Amino acid sequence: MKEISKNTQVSTKLKVLQGEPPSPINVNNIKQAKKLLSKIIRGYQQGTVDDARAKTTAYLLQVFVQLVKDTEIEERLGSIEETLKNAQS
């Protein structure tokens, strides 16, 4: 059993290092983005994620997190504006 696991790990490492596309990963919130970034950093340190993929993923996660934050701020601001508008009426 251990031999199969080692072969699978080597095969997976080779795929990643050779630039084959990774399996799709859903990121729906900042917590998931943080978890994925942690995995990418660990993979990069272990040599299972190449430099380009690590940089690209980190950049995309940075953009995603900023969009989530901007959306949350926009929603909160809209709510405050609505509250003020109703209070003045």
MODELLER restraints for C-alpha pairs under 7 A, 6 or more apart:
rsr = mdl.restraints
at = mdl.atoms
rsr.add(forms.Gaussian(group=physical.xy_distance, feature=features.Distance(at['CA:13:A'], at['CA:48:A']), mean=5.10, stdev=0.5))
rsr.add(forms.Gaussian(group=physical.xy_distance, feature=features.Distance(at['CA:16:A'], at['CA:48:A']), mean=6.12, stdev=0.5))
rsr.add(forms.Gaussian(group=physical.xy_distance, feature=features.Distance(at['CA:16:A'], at['CA:49:A']), mean=5.91, stdev=0.5))
rsr.add(forms.Gaussian(group=physical.xy_distance, feature=features.Distance(at['CA:17:A'], at['CA:48:A']), mean=6.30, stdev=0.5))
rsr.add(forms.Gaussian(group=physical.xy_distance, feature=features.Distance(at['CA:17:A'], at['CA:49:A']), mean=6.28, stdev=0.5))
rsr.add(forms.Gaussian(group=physical.xy_distance, feature=features.Distance(at['CA:17:A'], at['CA:50:A']), mean=5.73, stdev=0.5))
rsr.add(forms.Gaussian(group=physical.xy_distance, feature=features.Distance(at['CA:27:A'], at['CA:33:A']), mean=5.84, stdev=0.5))
rsr.add(forms.Gaussian(group=physical.xy_distance, feature=features.Distance(at['CA:30:A'], at['CA:65:A']), mean=5.94, stdev=0.5))
rsr.add(forms.Gaussian(group=physical.xy_distance, feature=features.Distance(at['CA:33:A'], at['CA:61:A']), mean=6.12, stdev=0.5))
rsr.add(forms.Gaussian(group=physical.xy_distance, feature=features.Distance(at['CA:37:A'], at['CA:58:A']), mean=6.50, stdev=0.5))
rsr.add(forms.Gaussian(group=physical.xy_distance, feature=features.Distance(at['CA:40:A'], at['CA:49:A']), mean=6.86, stdev=0.5))
rsr.add(forms.Gaussian(group=physical.xy_distance, feature=features.Distance(at['CA:40:A'], at['CA:54:A']), mean=6.10, stdev=0.5))
rsr.add(forms.Gaussian(group=physical.xy_distance, feature=features.Distance(at['CA:43:A'], at['CA:49:A']), mean=5.01, stdev=0.5))
rsr.add(forms.Gaussian(group=physical.xy_distance, feature=features.Distance(at['CA:44:A'], at['CA:50:A']), mean=6.24, stdev=0.5))
rsr.add(forms.Gaussian(group=physical.xy_distance, feature=features.Distance(at['CA:44:A'], at['CA:54:A']), mean=6.65, stdev=0.5))
